[in-house]
Each structure stands twice: as structure tokens, then as C-alpha cells.
Amino acid sequence: MNAPIPALPTTADVDAAALRLKGVAVRTPLLRTPVLDEATGRRVFLKPETLQRTGSFKFRGAYNRIVQIPAADRPAGVVACSSGNHAQGVAAAARLLGMPAVIVMPHDAPALKRARTLALGAQVVGYDRVTEDRDAIAAAIAAERGATLVPPYDDPGVIAGQGTVGLEIMEDLAALDLVPDVVAANTSGGGLVAGIALAVKPRVPGARVVACEPAGFDDHGRSFASGIRERNVAAAGSFCDALLAPMPGRITFEITRPMVGHAAAATDAEVARAVAFAFRELKLVVEPGGAVALAALLEGRLGAPGDVVAVVLSGGNVDRETFIACLEG
């Protein structure tokens, strides 16, 4: 039997997270470029979390969760599961706070992400994404060490931290006397899009928050359609390695089902074109999992002509071989 769902994070929790992260996380800019407006017919604003600590938005949620661990529990450290971006976020946050970290990471995770996680001082424990249960492995390690589990998305503190991405988008658009018609974010377990919804929807109820997913891993889109959490058939098969959660989180779906409800998918080929577009036209390096929302925009799946569309580029930790393949594709 599933444990009861804990109290859901609120907009006030996102605001509190912003205070904890001030001066620690990078306040990434909101960028606009004529070439993207002309290519899409929208007024597009990009949130490049590629410039965040560790190269992705994940640092925000990891730090917000870990900094709230009581002092007496900190020596036992933290344990997390991740293919790389959450791993680096947790490792960096734990290092800043003087805590040990263990990361349960799939064997097929990009070598760059594994190397950077190790460089941040974390211990990495490998597992097979297809045949092994990462959550069970992490839970066993945490129980043995008395450590705190820091989930990649299904945690109120993590969700609130990720929501600061949306809060900054709203503040920066307000400074331009604009409100968003669409805010689109790449989606795995749903922590980022849930947090963004908490920041955006109470301020602009008519804005559409869109969960963007790799084709074939469109569990949020199917879950919004059915009203229950749907599981992906495959555990691997897309090069968007950051976005391959098996299904929406229990906590995140309680938020996204009523507050998001919109999804868009992009194929690996479309994502590869978006990675290349970001490099050639925007001068930005984006990993495949960080470019799905941009791909959906370029394919005309986000908003209508003239809409104000904010797109989160959620990560830039791409290995050389994958990046070159996208540019040459």
C-alpha cells in the first residue's frame, strides 16, 4: 500500500525557497532574440538554466531540500538517484554544506555527468536502468547510513526549489510589463513543471504551463488525458537521458494534473535539430534533455502566433559525441 501523499508545496514555499537560494544559486537571465521570434511567430523568452550551478536547474531543488536538513542529521549525509543532473545538483549542494553524498546512477549515464558528479566529491553507485530498482538501492543505502534521501522530483522541498525558475520568469516578464501566455519546461518526473506551475498559475491563472517530453516517453501527456498516472512502456531508448522517469511522481502529479494539464512531445530527431539551432543561432549549448521544449516550440506545438512564450532550457551537460552528432545530423 502506498504511503499517504505528504502536504503539497505551495506558492509560499516557492517564495521561501527563493530566499534560501538568493546569493547561492545563479539568477539566470531571461533572453530574447529576434531570430527565434522570426522562426516561430511568437514573442519568445528563453530561461537558460544551462548557466546555473552544475549546468542545470537541478541545483535549485537539491540545495533547497538539503539546506533544510537538521544540523544533527547532516553528518550522515544524503543519498539520491539520478542519471546525472540531479546527481550533480545534490553533490554540489552537499559539498557547500559540508555533507557526504551518495548517488545511485545508471550504468548508461553520460560519462561527462558521472565524472562531474565524482569531481564534486560524491560517491557513485551504479545500477542497470532496465533490470534494477534504483529507489530500492537508494533506500537500502540510506537506511544503512542513516542518511537523508533527496528524491530527484517527488519531494516538496525539491519542487519548491525548482519553482524558483518560474518565479524568476514571472518577475522578469513583469519588469517588461508582460505576462506569459505559455511557459514550457522539459519534464521527467515533473518536479520542474510542478514548481513552475506553483509560481505561475496563482499570478496569471490564464497562462498555460506545458510539460514537454520525449516522444515515446510521454507519460505526462497520457496521464493528463486519463486522469491517472500512466507508466512509460520502455525504460530507455531516447537520447534525452535526463527525461526518462518511468511515470509522473505522486506528489508532482497532484500539482500538475489541475495546474498544468498541457503536454507536448518531440522526437529525438526534432530535439537534435533544436540542439543544433540553439548552438548555431542562439550561441547556447543545450543537452538533448534540456532542449525538448525548444524543439516543441520550433515545431509549432507551443502557443499561437503573437503569444508570449517562455521556454526553459533546463540543462547543458552534453557529452562531446552526442553534441557533435546533433550538429552534424
C-alpha positions as CSV (number, residue, x, y, z in Angstrom):
1,M,0.0,0.0,0.0
2,N,1.3,3.5,-0.9
3,A,2.1,5.8,1.9
4,P,-0.1,8.9,2.2
5,I,0.9,11.8,0.0
6,P,2.6,14.5,2.1
7,A,1.4,18.0,2.3
8,L,1.8,19.6,-1.1
9,P,4.2,22.5,-1.6
10,T,2.6,25.9,-2.1
11,T,3.4,29.2,-3.8
12,A,4.6,30.5,-0.4
13,D,7.1,27.6,-0.3
14,V,8.5,28.7,-3.7
15,D,8.9,32.2,-2.4
16,A,10.7,30.9,0.7
17,A,12.9,28.8,-1.5
18,A,13.9,31.9,-3.4
19,L,15.1,33.5,-0.2
20,R,17.2,30.4,0.7
21,L,18.7,30.3,-2.8
22,K,19.5,34.0,-3.0
23,G,23.2,34.5,-3.4
24,V,23.7,30.7,-3.7
25,A,22.0,29.8,-7.0
26,V,22.6,31.8,-10.1
27,R,19.7,34.0,-11.1
28,T,19.7,33.1,-14.8
29,P,18.7,35.8,-17.3
30,L,15.6,35.8,-19.5
31,L,16.8,36.1,-23.1
32,R,15.1,37.2,-26.2
33,T,16.5,37.1,-29.7
34,P,14.9,38.2,-33.0
35,V,15.9,35.1,-34.8
36,L,13.7,32.9,-32.6
37,D,10.8,35.3,-32.8
38,E,11.0,35.3,-36.6
39,A,11.4,31.5,-36.7
40,T,8.3,30.8,-34.6
41,G,6.0,33.9,-34.9
42,R,5.9,34.1,-31.1
43,R,7.4,36.5,-28.7
44,V,9.9,34.0,-27.2
45,F,11.8,34.4,-23.9
46,L,14.4,31.7,-23.0
47,K,15.4,30.8,-19.4
48,P,18.9,29.3,-19.8
49,E,19.4,27.1,-16.8
50,T,22.4,25.8,-18.7
51,L,24.1,28.7,-16.9
52,Q,23.1,27.5,-13.5
53,R,25.5,25.9,-11.0
54,T,26.4,22.4,-12.3
55,G,24.8,23.3,-15.7
56,S,21.1,22.6,-14.9
57,F,18.1,23.8,-12.8
58,K,18.6,20.7,-10.5
59,F,20.8,22.6,-8.1
60,R,17.9,24.8,-7.1
61,G,15.8,21.9,-5.7
62,A,18.7,20.0,-4.3
63,Y,20.0,22.9,-2.3
64,N,16.6,24.0,-1.1
65,R,15.9,20.5,0.2
66,I,19.3,19.8,1.7
67,V,19.7,23.1,3.5
68,Q,16.6,22.3,5.5
69,I,18.0,19.1,6.9
70,P,18.5,19.5,10.7
71,A,22.1,20.0,11.8
72,A,22.0,16.8,13.9
73,D,21.2,14.7,10.7
74,R,23.8,16.3,8.4
75,P,26.8,14.2,9.3
76,A,25.1,11.1,7.9
77,G,24.8,12.8,4.6
78,V,22.4,12.4,1.7
79,V,21.5,9.8,-0.9
80,A,20.0,10.5,-4.4
81,C,19.1,8.7,-7.6
82,S,20.0,10.4,-10.9
83,S,21.3,9.9,-14.4
84,G,23.4,13.0,-13.9
85,N,21.9,16.4,-13.5
86,H,20.2,15.8,-10.1
87,A,23.3,13.9,-9.1
88,Q,25.5,17.0,-9.8
89,G,23.0,19.3,-8.0
90,V,22.9,17.1,-4.9
91,A,26.7,16.7,-4.9
92,A,27.3,20.4,-5.2
93,A,24.7,21.3,-2.6
94,A,26.1,18.7,-0.2
95,R,29.6,19.9,-0.7
96,L,28.6,23.5,0.0
97,L,27.0,22.4,3.2
98,G,29.9,20.1,4.2
99,M,27.9,16.8,3.9
100,P,28.7,13.5,2.3
101,A,26.6,12.4,-0.7
102,V,26.0,9.0,-2.4
103,I,24.4,9.0,-5.9
104,V,22.7,5.9,-7.4
105,M,23.4,6.4,-11.1
106,P,22.5,4.1,-14.1
107,H,25.5,2.5,-15.9
108,D,24.4,4.1,-19.2
109,A,24.5,7.7,-17.8
110,P,26.7,10.0,-19.9
111,A,30.3,9.8,-18.8
112,L,30.6,13.5,-18.5
113,K,27.8,13.6,-15.9
114,R,29.4,10.7,-13.9
115,A,32.8,12.4,-14.0
116,R,31.5,15.7,-12.8
117,T,29.5,14.1,-10.0
118,L,32.6,12.3,-8.8
119,A,34.6,15.6,-9.1
120,L,32.1,17.3,-6.7
121,G,33.0,14.7,-4.1
122,A,30.1,12.3,-4.3
123,Q,30.3,8.6,-4.2
124,V,28.6,6.9,-7.2
125,V,26.9,3.6,-7.0
126,G,25.9,2.1,-10.5
127,Y,22.8,0.2,-11.4
128,D,21.1,-1.3,-14.5
129,R,18.3,1.0,-15.6
130,V,16.3,-1.8,-17.1
131,T,16.7,-4.7,-14.6
132,E,17.3,-3.0,-11.2
133,D,15.2,-0.7,-9.0
134,R,17.2,2.5,-8.2
135,D,14.8,3.5,-5.5
136,A,15.2,0.3,-3.6
137,I,19.0,0.6,-3.9
138,A,19.0,4.2,-2.6
139,A,16.6,3.3,0.2
140,A,18.9,0.5,1.4
141,I,21.9,2.7,1.4
142,A,20.1,5.5,3.2
143,A,18.8,3.0,5.9
144,E,22.3,1.6,6.4
145,R,23.9,5.0,6.8
146,G,21.1,6.9,8.5
147,A,21.3,9.3,5.5
148,T,18.5,11.5,4.1
149,L,17.0,10.6,0.8
150,V,16.8,13.5,-1.7
151,P,14.4,12.5,-4.5
152,P,15.0,13.9,-7.9
153,Y,11.5,15.3,-8.2
154,D,8.9,13.8,-5.8
155,D,9.7,15.9,-2.7
156,P,8.0,19.2,-1.5
157,G,11.4,20.9,-0.9
158,V,12.8,19.9,-4.2
159,I,9.7,21.0,-6.1
160,A,9.6,24.4,-4.3
161,G,13.3,25.0,-5.2
162,Q,12.6,24.2,-8.9
163,G,9.7,26.6,-8.8
164,T,12.1,29.5,-8.4
165,V,12.7,29.1,-12.1
166,G,9.1,30.1,-12.7
167,L,9.2,32.8,-10.1
168,E,12.2,34.5,-11.8
169,I,10.4,34.2,-15.2
170,M,7.4,36.0,-13.8
171,E,9.4,38.7,-12.2
172,D,11.5,39.4,-15.3
173,L,8.5,39.5,-17.6
174,A,6.7,41.8,-15.2
175,A,9.6,44.2,-15.4
176,L,8.9,44.3,-19.1
177,D,5.1,44.9,-18.5
178,L,4.4,41.4,-19.9
179,V,2.7,38.3,-18.7
180,P,3.2,34.8,-20.3
181,D,0.6,33.1,-22.4
182,V,2.7,29.9,-22.3
183,V,5.5,28.7,-20.0
184,A,7.1,25.5,-21.3
185,A,9.5,23.2,-19.4
186,N,11.2,19.9,-20.0
187,T,9.6,17.1,-17.9
188,S,10.8,13.9,-16.4
189,G,9.1,13.1,-13.1
190,G,7.5,16.6,-13.1
191,G,9.4,18.5,-10.3
192,L,10.3,21.4,-12.5
193,V,6.9,21.8,-14.2
194,A,5.1,21.4,-10.9
195,G,7.2,24.0,-9.2
196,I,6.8,26.4,-12.2
197,A,3.0,25.9,-12.0
198,L,3.0,26.9,-8.4
199,A,4.9,30.1,-9.2
200,V,3.0,31.0,-12.4
201,K,-0.7,30.0,-12.1
202,P,-1.7,31.9,-9.0
203,R,-0.2,35.1,-10.6
204,V,-1.5,34.5,-14.1
205,P,-4.3,32.0,-14.0
206,G,-4.8,32.1,-17.8
207,A,-1.2,31.1,-18.6
208,R,-0.7,27.7,-19.9
209,V,2.1,25.7,-18.3
210,V,3.2,22.9,-20.7
211,A,5.1,19.7,-19.8
212,C,7.5,18.9,-22.7
213,E,8.6,15.2,-23.1
214,P,10.5,13.0,-25.5
215,A,8.3,11.1,-27.9
216,G,7.7,7.6,-26.6
217,F,8.1,8.8,-23.0
218,D,5.0,11.0,-23.0
219,D,3.7,9.7,-19.6
220,H,2.5,13.2,-18.6
221,G,0.5,13.7,-21.7
222,R,-1.1,10.3,-21.4
223,S,-1.7,10.9,-17.6
224,F,-3.3,14.2,-18.2
225,A,-5.6,12.6,-20.7
226,S,-6.6,9.7,-18.5
227,G,-6.6,11.5,-15.1
228,I,-4.3,8.8,-13.5
229,R,-0.5,8.3,-13.6
230,E,0.5,6.4,-16.7
231,R,3.7,4.4,-16.9
232,N,6.1,4.5,-19.9
233,V,6.4,1.2,-21.6
234,A,10.2,1.5,-22.1
235,A,12.9,2.4,-19.6
236,A,15.4,3.5,-22.2
237,G,15.5,4.4,-25.8
238,S,15.8,8.1,-26.1
239,F,19.0,10.2,-26.0
240,C,17.2,12.6,-23.7
241,D,18.7,10.7,-20.8
242,A,17.6,13.4,-18.3
243,L,13.9,12.9,-19.0
244,L,13.4,9.1,-18.7
245,A,11.5,8.8,-15.4
246,P,9.1,5.8,-15.5
247,M,6.0,7.9,-14.7
248,P,4.9,11.2,-13.2
249,G,5.6,11.5,-9.4
250,R,2.8,11.0,-6.9
251,I,3.3,14.5,-5.4
252,T,4.1,16.2,-8.7
253,F,1.0,14.8,-10.4
254,E,-1.2,16.1,-7.6
255,I,0.0,19.5,-8.6
256,T,0.3,19.2,-12.4
257,R,-3.0,17.5,-13.0
258,P,-5.1,20.5,-12.0
259,M,-2.5,23.3,-12.7
260,V,-0.8,22.1,-15.9
261,G,-2.8,19.6,-17.9
262,H,-1.0,20.5,-21.2
263,A,1.8,18.5,-22.7
264,A,3.9,18.4,-25.9
265,A,6.3,15.8,-27.2
266,A,9.2,15.9,-29.6
267,T,11.1,13.2,-31.3
268,D,14.9,12.6,-30.9
269,A,15.4,13.9,-34.4
270,E,13.4,17.1,-33.6
271,V,15.4,17.5,-30.4
272,A,18.7,17.1,-32.2
273,R,17.6,19.9,-34.6
274,A,16.8,22.1,-31.6
275,V,20.2,21.4,-30.0
276,A,21.8,22.5,-33.3
277,F,19.6,25.5,-33.6
278,A,20.4,26.7,-30.1
279,F,24.2,26.4,-30.9
280,R,24.1,27.9,-34.3
281,E,21.5,30.6,-33.9
282,L,21.4,31.4,-30.2
283,K,25.1,30.6,-29.3
284,L,23.9,28.3,-26.5
285,V,25.0,24.8,-25.6
286,V,22.0,22.7,-24.6
287,E,21.8,19.0,-23.9
288,P,19.1,16.9,-25.5
289,G,17.0,16.6,-22.4
290,G,17.3,20.4,-22.0
291,A,16.1,21.1,-25.5
292,V,12.7,19.3,-25.8
293,A,10.6,22.4,-25.0
294,L,12.7,24.3,-27.6
295,A,12.1,21.6,-30.1
296,A,8.3,21.7,-29.4
297,L,8.4,25.4,-29.9
298,L,10.3,25.2,-33.2
299,E,7.9,22.5,-34.4
300,G,4.9,24.8,-33.8
301,R,3.5,23.0,-30.8
302,L,3.6,25.8,-28.2
303,G,1.2,28.7,-28.3
304,A,-0.3,30.7,-31.1
305,P,1.2,33.4,-33.3
306,G,1.9,36.5,-31.2
307,D,1.8,34.7,-27.9
308,V,4.4,35.5,-25.2
309,V,6.1,32.1,-24.7
310,A,8.8,31.4,-22.0
311,V,10.9,28.3,-22.6
312,V,13.1,26.8,-20.0
313,L,16.4,25.4,-21.4
314,S,16.8,23.1,-18.4
315,G,20.4,21.7,-18.8
316,G,23.6,21.9,-20.8
317,N,25.5,18.8,-19.7
318,V,26.0,17.2,-23.0
319,D,29.0,14.9,-24.0
320,R,31.1,15.8,-27.0
321,E,30.0,12.8,-29.1
322,T,26.3,13.5,-28.7
323,F,26.7,17.2,-29.3
324,I,28.6,16.7,-32.5
325,A,26.0,14.2,-33.7
326,C,23.3,16.8,-33.2
327,L,25.3,19.4,-35.1
328,E,26.0,17.0,-38.0
329,G,22.6,15.4,-38.2
